[in-house]
Amino acid sequence: MKLLTRLSLLGFALLVLFAQGLKAGEIYQGLISQRSLAMGNTGIASANDSYAVSYNPAVLANVKNWWVDLAAWTLEASEGMEVLDAAGNLVTIQFPYVDENGLKAGFRQSFLNKDQPHLRANAGINFAARLSDEGVAIGANLAREITIQGLENNTQIFQRNERIQQVGLSIPLGQGQWVLGLAGRGIERRDATSDATQVPQFGEFETGTAADVGMLFRFAGHNSLGLVVQNAGGTDIGATVDAEPQEVHLGWSADWELGFIRLVPALDLRGVSTPREEKNRVHAGVEFGLFPNSTGGNLLSIRAGSNRGYPTQGAELNFFNRSLLLGATRYSEEVGTASAKAESSQRQLVYVSVGW
């Protein structure tokens, strides 16, 4: 490993140590990559799939080839509930594929009988394409998502419905060692909260726009450092000022291939600059792949990581260069207060994507 690489990784490690002991709280993130989530929700330097734009538009340079996910569903449920509960209550066969009405009244009591109940479903269309060997690439997502949670010891029900459209571009600078990333995002959001005696009713959507600026530095030897400014200038949604605040994140990743084996370690430090209260900002993970394909995926991927101190695991089958994806992920989130860490119940998600 070259001296510059060693110094960069040492500096990153010092930042990780500095980040320990900060404040806590669950962070909602739209359009999470299932791959990244299984790897500890890393992605600032390592993302390479349909949701790369959600992490850092510069990492679109990691994309290989091109693909369209024409129909991509993710279903998620907390411990004690089956993913089929999400399917039965939140998913539709026809577009927009997600029932935006939220929790069904007949399922309310069963939902509240669970510990820290959580349901999420999203569906949409994704596109990513690499346009040059140097790393010119574009990506876009059109998705609808709904999240339902029990709050305050299940004395409240919270629902969020989002429609997200985002597009990103990576532009190599010079010989391509440096990559600039630019992204824009449109958000339609409506939240609803009620006491546990009834299902909250949605009002009108509120809208907002966001912009991200990212950089990726690619070392010789398959190492990369990433940096992104998300929600540059802060994102107002409706009357809510800074509904999504400006944040700066750092990431490191490597990508090593040896014949039919591929290994991708990753480390993120989130919130180098952020107004959010977080106790642990460190995300770390690894992907072990067998039989890499031309889109940057693998026929079989096994993943594990640490999401702000809590373990994550996942596996994926990738057939015919992303024409069919089948995968599953388990993880938990930090849901504590500013003064005390607290782990959510285990959440499991499954996903299926059909495209070409």
GUVEX-290180 format. One line per 4 residues: number of its first residue (from 1); their letters; for each residue x, y, z of N, C-alpha, C. Coordinates in pm, whole numbers. Each point is the difference from the previous one (the first is absolute). Layout:
residues N
NUM = a = X/Y/Z/X/Y/Z/X/Y/Z  ...
This chain:
residues 356
1 = mkll = 85/-119/0/-85/119/0/89/124/0  -29/94/-83/82/119/-10/-13/89/124  102/85/20/2/86/118/-121/90/8  -42/57/-114/-116/89/0/-126/-73/46
5 = trls = -15/-122/-46/-115/-80/43/3/-22/150  118/-35/53/12/-25/143/-33/125/83  51/114/-44/-27/123/73/-148/36/-4  -64/-21/-114/-143/30/-13/-83/-88/93
9 = llgf = 32/-129/3/-75/-93/85/26/28/147  124/39/35/30/36/138/-81/122/42  -6/100/-87/-78/118/32/-147/-32/17  -50/-90/-84/-140/-39/12/-25/-73/132
13 = allv = 94/-88/38/-14/-72/127/-3/95/118  81/107/-4/-1/98/108/-134/73/7  -59/29/-116/-132/62/-1/-104/-92/62  11/-132/-28/-92/-97/58/10/2/152
17 = lfaq = 123/-1/53/17/2/144/-56/128/61  21/111/-68/-50/129/48/-152/3/5  -65/-79/-88/-145/7/-10/-73/-76/109  67/-83/79/-67/-78/102/-54/92/109
21 = glka = -111/-43/63/-50/71/116/-89/118/-31  -47/13/-123/-90/108/-35/-145/-42/24  -93/86/-30/-137/-22/44/-79/-93/-91  -123/-35/41/-72/-112/-63/-135/42/-58
25 = geiy = -67/-99/-63/-134/18/-54/-12/-66/-135  -120/-56/-33/-16/-65/-129/-1/104/-111  64/-34/-110/9/89/-115/-78/-64/-115  -102/68/-47/-76/-51/-113/75/29/-129
29 = qgli = 12/-100/-83/70/15/-128/-86/-61/-109  -37/80/-96/-79/-51/-111/86/-75/-101  -59/-95/-66/67/-78/-106/133/-59/46  -8/-82/102/119/-69/51/35/-114/-93
33 = sqrs = 128/-16/-28/49/-113/-78/2/-124/88  -64/-108/-46/1/-124/78/141/-55/13  80/15/-104/139/-44/6/76/79/107  -12/132/-5/70/84/95/-46/-27/143
37 = lamg = -131/-17/19/-53/-23/133/56/-128/61  10/-106/-79/56/-125/50/148/14/35  67/98/-62/141/29/28/13/113/102  -91/4/98/7/101/103/-53/135/-42
41 = ntgi = -74/5/-110/-48/124/-62/116/91/-39  105/-60/-52/109/74/-61/-37/34/-144  78/87/-64/-30/30/-139/63/127/-53  61/82/87/54/129/-44/113/-20/-102
45 = asan = 73/-111/12/102/-33/-101/-26/-133/-67  -91/-83/55/-14/-138/-47/-125/-28/-82  -102/86/5/-125/-29/-70/25/-17/-150  -71/-94/-60/16/-24/-144/-128/-50/-65
49 = dsya = -113/15/70/-124/-58/-52/-100/109/-35  -127/-38/-10/-103/92/-47/-21/119/91  37/-12/128/-23/108/95/129/74/35  101/-9/-84/126/69/25/-20/150/18
53 = vsyn = -94/58/-75/-25/144/9/-40/40/142  -64/-91/75/-43/31/135/116/19/96  118/-50/-36/116/5/89/101/105/-42  34/1/-126/100/95/-49/-3/-8/-152
57 = pavl = -41/106/-69/-10/-10/-146/133/-31/-67  113/33/64/130/-29/-61/24/-150/-12  -63/-83/88/26/-144/-8/-76/-65/-115  -77/77/-75/-51/-54/-126/114/-45/-90
61 = anvk = 120/56/23/118/-45/-75/33/-145/29  -54/-57/111/21/-142/31/-88/-91/-85  -102/57/-62/-94/-79/-80/73/-60/-120  -33/-125/-29/52/-66/-119/-116/-33/-91
65 = nwwv = 19/24/-129/-104/-31/-97/-123/89/23  -120/-53/-24/-123/76/21/-115/-97/28  -106/51/60/-118/-83/24/-119/88/36  -118/-59/-11/-125/62/44/-70/-99/92
69 = dlaa = -34/43/120/-88/-78/88/-142/50/-28  -72/-74/-82/-132/46/-42/-100/-9/114  13/-101/84/-88/-14/116/86/-48/116  13/82/102/84/-34/114/-81/20/128
73 = wtle = -22/-108/72/-76/5/124/90/-32/119  -18/74/109/64/-31/126/-109/-6/107  -1/-109/77/-98/-18/108/77/-22/129  -39/71/106/77/-3/123/-93/-7/120
77 = aseg = 38/-79/101/-80/-13/121/91/-20/120  -44/47/115/77/-15/123/-24/-138/60  80/-33/101/-6/-131/64/-140/-23/58  -50/-122/-20/-133/-32/48/-106/10/-108
81 = mevl = 36/64/-111/-90/7/-115/66/-68/-119  -81/-52/-86/50/-60/-122/10/106/-109  96/-18/-90/7/90/-114/-131/-6/-79  -67/-113/6/-129/-11/-68/-103/97/57
85 = daag = 20/42/126/-89/103/53/13/129/-77  124/33/-38/21/118/-83/-62/-20/-137  17/-120/-55/-56/-27/-133/-152/10/1  -62/-58/103/-145/-1/5/-61/135/27
89 = nlvt = 76/88/64/-55/128/40/48/118/-84  113/-14/-69/60/117/-62/27/-12/-149  -11/-118/-56/42/-21/-139/-119/-22/-91  8/57/-120/-101/-22/-103/68/-59/-124
93 = iqfp = -75/-66/-81/53/-62/-121/17/104/-111  -91/94/-7/4/100/-105/74/125/47  49/79/-97/67/126/34/-94/87/82  49/62/112/139/23/37/62/-111/84
97 = yvde = -61/-117/8/57/-117/67/0/10/151  -17/117/58/-7/18/144/-134/64/35  -69/-56/98/-126/55/46/29/123/85  -23/117/-56/36/123/69/-101/42/107
101 = nglk = -102/-83/24/-94/29/108/57/-35/136  104/-82/2/65/-34/127/-65/-116/71  13/0/132/-45/-112/83/-150/-21/-13  -39/-124/-18/-141/-34/-7/-59/-4/141
105 = agfr = -121/52/16/-61/8/133/-12/-137/66  -29/-103/-80/-16/-133/56/129/-61/51  114/57/-39/130/-53/43/58/82/116  -69/106/41/54/93/99/34/-69/131
109 = qsfl = -93/-76/57/25/-59/131/110/-105/-6  -1/-80/-105/106/-100/-16/136/67/-11  6/111/-71/123/76/-16/50/50/135  -90/55/81/38/58/128/33/-104/106
113 = nkdq = -36/-124/-23/33/-107/95/147/-40/-8  71/47/-103/141/-35/-17/90/99/74  121/-44/29/99/85/65/69/87/-104  -6/132/16/59/95/-94/-39/-33/-145
117 = phlr = -129/-5/-31/-43/-42/-134/46/96/-108  38/-57/-113/53/79/-112/-32/-75/-128  -62/70/-95/-24/-53/-133/48/103/-102  57/-49/-109/41/91/-108/-13/-74/-132
121 = anag = -42/72/-100/-4/-55/-136/33/111/-97  79/-32/-101/19/93/-110/7/-75/-131  -27/71/-105/2/-60/-132/25/111/-101  59/-38/-112/25/103/-101/80/-51/-117
125 = infa = 55/94/-72/79/-27/-120/137/66/18  105/-75/-27/136/50/17/79/-17/-129  95/90/-20/84/-5/-120/141/41/37  98/-71/-54/141/38/17/76/-41/-124
129 = arls = 94/84/-41/78/-30/-121/137/65/8  102/-77/-34/135/53/-13/22/33/-146  40/125/-26/9/47/-137/143/4/-52  99/-11/90/139/-1/-45/84/-80/98
133 = degv = 114/-51/-48/90/-76/86/56/85/112  12/132/-21/55/88/102/-96/21/117  -130/-24/-23/-94/11/110/-113/99/-18  -24/47/-122/-121/78/-24/-119/-94/13
137 = aiga = -92/34/89/-114/-88/23/-120/82/45  -119/-54/-22/-123/64/44/-86/-102/74  -83/50/88/-93/-87/71/-126/77/35  -111/-71/12/-127/64/32/-90/-98/72
141 = nlar = -87/55/87/-97/-79/73/-135/70/0  -104/-79/-15/-137/48/16/-68/-100/93  -32/43/122/-47/-96/99/-108/59/88  -81/-90/53/-100/36/101/24/-89/121
145 = eiti = -13/60/118/36/-72/122/-97/35/111  -26/-98/85/-80/26/119/65/-70/118  6/72/114/58/-51/124/-102/19/111  -16/-104/84/-96/4/110/70/-47/126
149 = qgle = -14/76/110/65/-37/124/-90/26/120  19/-80/105/-60/29/130/100/80/82  -46/111/57/87/88/77/-48/12/145  91/47/87/-33/26/140/-69/-121/62
153 = nntq = 72/-115/-6/-53/-125/57/-136/-36/-60  -12/23/-130/-120/-34/-76/-124/78/43  20/116/57/-113/88/28/-32/89/-118  89/0/-101/-21/78/-121/33/-85/-122
157 = ifqr = -61/33/-111/32/-60/-129/47/112/-93  113/-24/-62/56/97/-94/5/-61/-139  -38/78/-100/7/-44/-139/68/108/-84  83/-44/-92/62/91/-97/-17/-58/-139
161 = neri = -45/83/-92/-16/-38/-141/85/96/-83  89/-55/-81/88/83/-81/-4/-44/-145  11/98/-87/24/-21/-143/131/70/-31  95/-75/-47/135/53/-19/42/-19/-145
165 = qqvg = 50/107/-59/62/-4/-132/140/58/13  100/-74/-45/135/53/9/82/-44/-121  96/85/-34/88/-29/-112/140/48/37  101/-75/-41/137/35/31/93/-24/-117
169 = lsip = 117/65/7/99/-7/-106/139/-2/63  86/-90/-48/141/1/41/86/45/-117  97/87/30/85/60/-103/146/-16/41  77/-84/-68/142/-14/33/76/126/-36
173 = lgqg = 95/36/84/83/117/-22/140/-44/-41  56/64/-100/133/-39/-47/-2/-142/-54  88/-85/56/10/-139/-44/-100/-91/71  -85/56/84/-103/-79/65/32/-43/141
177 = qwvl = 115/42/55/30/-35/138/-95/72/95  -31/126/-32/-101/75/72/-131/-6/-78  -111/-14/72/-132/-3/-62/-91/97/75  -67/85/-75/-99/92/55/-138/-59/-21
181 = glag = -85/11/101/-138/-48/-11/-100/109/32  -106/8/-79/-107/98/21/-134/-73/-5  -90/37/90/-131/-66/3/-107/100/39  -120/-21/-52/-117/78/38/-113/-93/39
185 = rgie = -83/46/92/-105/-87/53/-127/80/23  -112/-55/-40/-131/57/30/-73/-90/97  -56/58/105/-65/-77/106/-143/49/18  -93/-93/-1/-137/26/45/-20/-83/126
189 = rrda = -37/66/109/-7/-70/129/-127/40/74  -58/-99/65/-109/29/94/15/-92/121  -4/57/118/10/-72/126/-135/6/71  -25/-102/81/-123/-1/79/26/-76/130
193 = tsda = -48/56/110/15/-63/132/-134/5/72  -31/-108/72/-123/-3/78/26/-79/128  -94/8/95/13/-88/116/-37/-142/-44  24/-95/88/-12/-141/-39/-143/-47/-21
197 = tqvp = -98/86/23/-138/-42/-15/-49/5/-144  80/58/-89/-42/11/-138/122/5/-92  -24/-26/-126/105/10/-102/10/145/-45  120/59/-2/12/140/-43/-38/17/-145
201 = qfge = -61/113/-30/-46/30/-135/93/102/-66  44/-31/-121/88/89/-73/-74/125/-47  76/111/-4/-48/122/-63/61/14/-138  24/125/-41/57/25/-131/152/-17/2
205 = fetg = 55/-31/-116/145/-9/-14/62/139/11  117/5/64/84/119/-3/123/-33/-83  56/99/-66/106/-25/-96/128/74/37  111/-53/-53/129/64/18/99/-52/-102
209 = taad = 109/70/-15/107/-43/-90/132/1/76  91/-86/-44/130/-11/66/108/-17/-105  123/36/38/115/-18/-87/115/-59/81  73/-93/-61/117/-62/62/122/24/-89
213 = vgml = 115/18/64/126/13/-71/99/-97/63  60/-85/-81/92/-100/54/131/-6/-75  99/-60/65/130/-24/-62/41/-144/30  76/-56/-92/58/-133/17/144/7/-46
217 = frfa = 92/-47/85/141/-7/-37/39/-147/-7  45/-42/-119/31/-141/-23/152/-20/-3  50/-70/101/142/-32/6/33/-112/-96  126/-9/-40/48/-121/-64/-6/-112/105
221 = ghns = -41/-118/-40/-10/-108/97/-140/-23/51  -101/55/-68/-140/-34/26/-56/58/130  61/104/55/-54/70/116/-62/131/-44  -106/42/72/-67/126/-32/-38/72/128
225 = lglv = 6/132/-5/-52/86/105/-112/85/-58  -110/10/74/-114/79/-46/-38/108/99  -54/107/-50/-52/110/83/-125/54/-69  -102/29/79/-122/54/-59/-61/104/93
229 = vqna = -51/106/-60/-84/98/68/-143/-29/-44  -79/-53/92/-139/-31/-32/-92/113/43  -104/22/-78/-96/106/27/71/135/15  80/33/-98/81/121/5/-88/123/26
233 = ggtd = 34/74/105/-79/117/37/-122/-31/82  -28/-129/24/-120/-40/73/-120/-12/-91  -88/-95/29/-117/-26/-84/-127/31/78  -75/97/-48/-131/30/58/-105/-86/-70
237 = igat = -91/-57/80/-111/-76/-57/-129/64/50  -71/62/-91/-116/77/40/42/114/91  -67/11/114/30/106/96/111/-39/98  49/-123/-10/101/-48/94/139/38/-49
241 = vdae = 62/94/69/134/46/-36/103/-104/44  94/-29/-89/105/-99/28/-59/-135/41  -106/-41/-69/-56/-132/25/106/-108/-23  86/22/-98/117/-84/-23/121/92/3
245 = pqev = 76/1/109/108/99/14/122/-35/-85  81/100/-24/128/-24/-68/90/-83/88  64/-103/-62/92/-86/73/119/-33/-89  112/-27/65/121/-41/-71/40/-138/51
249 = hlgw = 27/-92/-94/37/-137/34/130/-39/-70  75/-88/63/123/-55/-57/-12/-151/-13  73/-59/-95/-1/-144/-15/127/-52/-63  33/-125/31/112/-72/-62/-49/-136/-45
253 = sadw = 54/-47/-110/-33/-134/-47/112/-54/-86  1/-131/-14/91/-68/-93/-82/-101/-79  53/-43/-111/-68/-96/-87/105/-93/-59  7/-122/56/103/-95/-41/-65/-121/-66
257 = elgf = 47/-33/-118/-48/-118/-72/116/-96/-22  -26/-127/24/96/-107/-25/-74/-116/-64  1/0/-132/-72/-106/-71/-149/11/24  -57/-106/56/-145/-3/22/-40/53/137
261 = irlv = 94/60/74/-26/53/133/16/152/0  -88/68/72/6/146/11/-22/40/145  83/93/49/-10/46/139/-6/152/1  -103/55/67/-19/145/8/-17/41/146
265 = pald = 106/48/66/-16/59/134/-36/147/-12  -70/53/100/-42/141/-6/-10/56/141  26/130/12/-7/70/128/-50/141/-26  -105/41/71/-56/135/-13/6/71/133
269 = lrgv = 23/129/-5/-14/88/115/-104/104/-37  -119/-13/58/-111/87/-35/-3/122/92  -43/110/-54/-21/117/81/127/65/48  102/8/-86/118/79/35/-43/143/31
273 = stpr = -100/45/-72/-67/127/29/-150/-28/-9  -72/19/111/-144/-27/2/-63/63/122  -125/48/-10/-72/45/118/-73/-113/73  0/-119/-59/-69/-112/63/72/-44/127
277 = eekn = -77/-60/90/58/-56/121/27/-148/-22  127/-37/3/39/-137/-24/101/-43/105  -14/-123/49/96/-52/97/112/-74/-70  -32/-71/-105/101/-76/-72/-18/27/-149
281 = rvha = 104/49/-63/-9/38/-140/72/-98/-92  47/-110/55/86/-91/-76/-83/-113/-61  21/-23/-128/-62/-111/-74/113/-79/-65  -5/-132/11/105/-83/-57/-62/-128/-53
285 = gvef = 59/-57/-106/-54/-122/-55/89/-62/-105  -41/-117/-45/77/-73/-101/-97/-82/-85  34/-14/-126/-74/-86/-93/95/-105/-54  -43/-126/8/75/-112/-58/-82/-53/-116
289 = glfp = 55/8/-120/-74/-39/-119/62/-116/-73  -85/-83/-59/44/-111/-84/-51/23/-142  88/-16/-95/-29/14/-142/-49/141/-34  90/101/6/-35/137/-37/-55/8/-142
293 = nstg = -93/95/-21/-56/15/-134/32/138/-56  -48/27/-118/42/121/-72/-66/127/53  -98/-10/94/-63/119/56/58/38/136  106/-67/44/60/30/129/-57/-80/114
297 = gnll = -97/-86/-28/-56/-88/101/63/-138/-8  -61/-95/71/48/-137/3/-118/-95/-10  25/-119/-52/-107/-99/-2/-51/-24/141  92/-12/97/-36/-15/141/82/99/81
301 = sira = -68/79/83/67/95/89/-40/-28/144  99/-7/89/-22/-12/144/55/126/64  -78/64/86/37/130/55/-18/4/151  83/81/65/-13/19/144/58/137/35
305 = gsnr = -42/53/115/52/130/37/-46/45/137  29/127/30/-38/63/125/-62/135/-33  -128/15/31/-76/121/-28/-8/83/128  94/93/15/6/83/121/9/-86/125
309 = gypt = 75/-111/-10/24/-86/115/-88/-122/5  -96/-16/-90/-92/-114/2/23/-87/-123  -3/-134/17/37/-89/-110/-102/-2/-113  51/-20/-120/-83/-17/-119/47/-123/-76
313 = qgae = -91/-64/-71/34/-115/-84/-89/2/-123  47/-63/-106/-82/-8/-120/57/-95/-102  -84/-42/-93/41/-87/-111/-82/36/-122  58/-23/-118/-68/36/-125/39/-96/-111
317 = lnff = -98/-31/-81/23/-73/-125/-26/96/-115  92/3/-95/-5/95/-111/9/-81/-130  -113/-14/-69/-5/-83/-119/5/87/-126  77/-46/-97/1/59/-135/31/150/5
321 = nrsl = 107/36/74/43/139/6/-113/95/39  -62/-30/116/-104/82/62/-137/-15/-63  -20/-92/-91/-134/-18/-54/-97/-48/107  52/-71/101/-81/-44/112/86/4/126
325 = llga = -42/80/97/67/8/129/-93/-54/108  53/-86/86/-72/-51/116/92/15/120  -46/66/105/90/21/113/-74/18/130  75/-7/109/-54/21/134/106/65/87
329 = trys = -45/82/95/90/72/91/-64/3/139  86/-11/104/-43/20/138/85/111/62  -65/86/78/74/110/61/-81/54/117  61/89/78/-72/77/100/54/142/-1
333 = eevg = -74/91/58/32/142/-4/18/57/140  71/111/9/9/77/122/-126/84/16  -74/-24/109/-125/74/23/3/72/135  120/14/57/12/59/133/-14/150/1
337 = tasa = 9/55/119/-6/145/19/141/56/-2  10/129/20/130/64/1/86/-46/117  -61/-53/104/75/-38/120/20/-150/16  -69/-83/-80/10/-145/20/-21/-73/-132
341 = kaes = 92/-95/-29/-16/-82/-119/-115/-99/20  -66/-34/-109/-106/-100/4/-11/-64/-137  -7/-131/-4/-6/-75/-126/-143/-35/-34  -37/21/-125/-133/-42/-45/-8/-152/0
345 = sqrq = -120/-51/-10/-15/-144/-24/59/-32/-138  38/-125/-18/57/-42/-128/-101/24/-113  50/51/-111/-83/20/-117/52/-89/-112  -91/-60/-73/39/-83/-112/-70/49/-125
349 = lvyv = 72/1/-109/-61/42/-126/35/-99/-110  -90/-12/-93/24/-78/-121/-24/91/-120  64/-30/-109/-19/82/-119/11/-86/-125  -71/47/-99/2/-65/-130/1/109/-106
353 = svgw = 79/-17/-102/9/97/-107/7/-72/-133  -77/48/-96/-5/-57/-133/36/110/-100  91/-26/-88/38/100/-98/86/-59/-109  86/84/-55/92/-49/-104/122/90/-5
